[in-house]
Amino acid sequence: MPNQIEDKKRILLRVRRIKGQTQAIENALEENADCGAILQQICSVRGAINGLMYEMLEVHLKDTLVTGDSTEQERKDEFVDIAKILKSYLK
């Protein structure tokens, strides 16, 4: 979880925007909207999720590896954990 209040607010704002975008997709499907428009909305959600991932990763790295009070071993362990998450995300 982000340590800084500003970071948390910014990330929650992104999540709420994504929530709105996914609701728009559901509404479009229910209203039998044009497939092209729905596909465009899906692309928008994907971009928003990628932005969320980037921002959350940046905050996490800053909070745990840069400004956190951790030992060298804890930082190495955290690096391994983050690498696993990124590998899973990029599949």
Summary of the structure (lengths in Angstrom):
residues: 91
radius of gyration: 17.1
end to end distance: 23.9
largest distance: 55.4
contacts: 213
relative contact order: 0.11
helix: 84%
strand: 0%
